[in-house]
Amino acid sequence: MVTGATTRSLVTVRGLSVRYGNHVALQGVDLDVNENEIFGVIGPANGGKTSFLRALNRMDDFVPHMRVDGEVTFAGRDVRTIRNLYALRRHIGVVFPLPVGLPLSIYDNVALSPRLSGTRKRAQLDEIVERCLRRAALWDEVKDRLDGLGSLLSGGQQQRLTIARALSQDPELLLLDEFSIAVDPVTTMRIEEVLKELRQELTIVLVTNLVQQARRLADRTAFFLDGRCVEIAATDALFGGGARDQRTVDYLEGRFG
C-alpha cells in the first residue's frame, strides 16, 4: 500500500456465497479490499479462491449453474446492478492461471480492448501498446516483432502479454489467479517486480497457492479454507506469528494443503 495514503475501500464484500448447482463453493465471506494495495488470497485447492474472483468480476454470467448471493460493491456500486458488463470489465482486469494469447499479433492482442472502446487513431494505439508492454516488462523483448503472433511467444512472455492486455483497459482493479503456474521461476520474479510497481497505480487481488509469493507481495492476506474466509491480517503479522486461527498456522507451516 502506498505509504502515507489514506486507506479507502475499493471493493466491499458482505455475505458472499457462491454455488455451482447444489455444491457450495463459498459462503459467508465478508471483507474489504483497499485502494492501491496488493490483497493476497491463499489456501488449499477447492477452498473457494477462484470462485471469489469470479464473483468480483461477474463471471457467473458466463459460468453455467453458478449462483452468487450476497453483496459485492466496486467503487461504491453494487456490481450486480451494473447493466453494462463490458463497462464493468473495463475497470476490472483479469489474468487467468494459464496464459492465453489470442490468435492475433502481439500488437493486436494489446490494442483489441482500446479499439473496442472506440480508439482508432494509429498514433494513440501505438502509445497504448508500447506503454502497456513496458508496464508488463515485455516491450524490450517484442518491440521488433509486434506483428508476430502472440500465441507463439514463450509461456512466460504470453503471461506478460496477458497482463499487458489487461492493462490496456486502464483498470482500477487487477485480478490475478495463479499467474505463475505456467511460468518459470525467473519469469515469476520478473512479474512480481511488475506487480510491485503497478501497486502505485491500481489495486491488485492476488490468488496464489504459493504462500511465500503472498508473503513477498501482499500488503494484507486472506486465508480461505473449505469455502470460508478463515481470517485476514496484515501479511507481515500473519507470517510473523500473528495468525489467530490454528488452521491458518497449520497451513502456513505446511501441515496441510
N, C-alpha and C positions, 0 to 999 in steps of 0.2 A: 504494500500500500504506500502511496506517496507520503513521505514524511511531512508532517505539519498540515496536511489537508484535512478538511472537515469530513468526518465519516458520514456518508449518506447511502441509504439503501437503494440499489438499482433494481434488485429482484426481491420480492417478498413472497414466501410460500407459506400457506396456512392450511393445515388439514389435508395435505395432498395424498391421494390414494390412486393407484393405477392397477387396473385389472386387464387380463387377457382372457376373455371368456370367464370361466369360473376360477381361474388362477389369480391370486392376489400377489402382485409383484412388489407393491409399495403401499404402505399405509401410515397415515397419521404423521406426515412429515411437516414440521414447522421450522423454517429457517429464513435468514436474510443473507443476501449477497451484496456486499458493499461496492460502491464505485471504485474503480482503479485498484482492485485487489485481485490476486490470484486465489481463488477459492478451491481448495483441493477436496476431492471426494474419493475416499479409499474404502476398501472392504473386499471380501472374497467374492468369487463369481456367484451370480444369481442373488446378489444382495439388494438389487434394485437401482444400481448406479445409472445404468443406461436408460432405464425407464424414467428416472428423474430428469435426465437431459431431454428425453423425448417430450416430456410434459412441458418443459420450459419453452420449447420451440414449436409446440402444437403438431408434432409429428404423428400424433394419433389420428389426425385427419387422413393419413395415408397408410396406417397400420391396421389391418383387419382385426376386428374383435377387441381392439384396445379401447378401454374406457378410462377417462380421467375424471376424478372428483376432487373437490377442494378448490382452493383459490391460489392462482399464480398471477402476480402483478409484475409488470415490467415498466419501469419509468412511470409508475403511478397508474398504469392502465391494466385492467384485467385482460389477460391475453385471450381468454375465451370469448370476449365480446368484440375483439378486433376483426372486422369483416374482411378486410383486405389482407389475406395471409401472406401474400408476396411482400406487402409493405412491412409486416412484422419481421419477416425473414431478412429484409434489407438491414435491419438493426441487430439481428441475432445471427451470427455466422456459426457454422458447424464444421468441424473436421472429424471425420469418422476414423475408425481404427485402421482400415486398410485404405491406402491412397488410391483414389480413382481419378486418373487423368482422363478427361473427356476426349472423345475421338476427334480432337481439334488440334490446331497448332498451339504451341506454348503461349503465343501472343493471344490467340482467340480464347484460350482457357481463362485467362485473366480478364480479357475485355468483354466477355459474354455478359456478365451482370450489368456493367455500365451501359452497354448497348441496349439491354432490355429496359434500362431505366431512362433511355432517351438520349444518351450521349452518342453523337455521330461524328463529330469532328475528329479527324485523324490525330491532330496535334494533342487534343485533350486525352484521347485514348492512349497515345504513346506515353504521355506523362503518367497516367494512372498505372499502366502496365509496368513501367520502369519503377515507379515508387513502390508498388506492391511486391514486385520481385525483390527489390532491395530490402524491404522490411522483412521478407521471408528468407533473407540470406541466400538468394538463388541467382540474383542478377549476373554476377560475375561469371557464373558457370554456364549461362544460357544466352547471354546478350548477343552472341554471334550466330545463334541458330533459333531465333524466335519463330521462324516459320516451320520448324520441325515439330513432329507430333509429340504432344505432351505424354502420351501413353507409352512412348519409347524411352522415356527417362528412367534412370535407376529408381529403385524403391524409395530411397531417401529423398531424391530430387522430386519425385512425384508427390511425396508427402508435403514437402515445402511448397510445391506448386499448388496443392490443395489449400494450404494456408494462405498463399498469395491470392488465390481465387476468392476465398472467404473475405479477405481484407479488402478486395476490390469494391465491396459494398459499403465500406466505411462503417462497419458495425460498431455498436456501443458495447455489445456483449459477444464474446467468442467462446463457444463450447467445444471442448476437445475431449474425445472419447478414445482413450488408449492410443494416443497418436504414435507411440514408439513401438508398437507391436511388430511392425514390418520393417523397421529400420535398424541399422547397425548402431552400436554404442557411440561412435564418433559423431554420426549424424544426429543422434538423440541429444547429445550435449550441445550441438550447434543450434538445434531447435529450441532447447531450453534457454540458451542465451537470447534468442529472438523473443521468446515469451517474456523474459525479464524486462526487455526493452519495451515491449508492447504494453506492459502493465502501466506505463506512464500515460498511455493514450486511451486505453479501454479496459474493460473488466473481463476477466477470464475465469471460466469454470473448468477445472481440470479433473477429469475422471481418470484414475490410474490404479492399476494393480501393483505398481512399484512404490512401496511405501517410502523408499529413500528419494524417489523423484518428488513426491509430495513434500517431503522434508526440505529438499533443496529449493523448491519453487513457491510453495503455497504460503500465503500470509496466515490464513486460517484453514483448518482441515476438519472435514466431517467424516465420521466413521459410520458406514452403512452395513447392516447385518440383517439377513432374513427379512428384507423388505422394510426395515425401520432405520431411522437415523438415531444411532445409539447416543452419540454426543458430538459436540462441536467445540473446538477450542483454538486459541492461537497455536500455530504449528510448533513454535519453539516450546511452548508449555506442554503440548500434547506429547511430543517426543522427548521432553526433558523430565519425565516422571510425573507430569501433572494430569494424566488421564484419570478420570473419576470412576469409570466403569471397568471392572476387571476383564470384561470381554475385549475392551479396547487394548488393555495392557497385553493380554494374551496374543492378540492379533499382531500388535507391533513387535512383540518379541518372537514371533514366528511359531507360536504353538499350534496355530491352525491357519488355514487359508491357502 
